[in-house]
Amino acid sequence: MGSARPAGPPLDPAGLPGPAPERFFAPSAEEEARRAVGADGADARRREYQAAEERFTERAAY
């Protein structure tokens, strides 16, 4: 859980449906995911993301 509001802490998640919120540190989560899929899988995913981002920015430029 995090916040996009720089003026204060995240909203209180009490009462929201679904699993309990869990704080995480993005670099650690990324490294854990990379270990889970291996270097080749992480590189393939990064290329897929980059291609999708390029398609998006090309279309969003209009």
Contacts in CASP RR format, 6 or more apart in sequence:
PFRMAT RR
TARGET T0000
AUTHOR 0000-0000-0000
METHOD contacts of the structure
MODEL  1
MGSARPAGPPLDPAGLPGPAPERFFAPSAEEEARRAVGADGADARRREYQ
AAEERFTERAAY
1 10 0 8 1.000
1 13 0 8 1.000
1 21 0 8 1.000
1 22 0 8 1.000
1 23 0 8 1.000
2 10 0 8 1.000
2 23 0 8 1.000
3 9 0 8 1.000
3 10 0 8 1.000
3 11 0 8 1.000
13 20 0 8 1.000
13 21 0 8 1.000
33 42 0 8 1.000
34 42 0 8 1.000
37 45 0 8 1.000
END
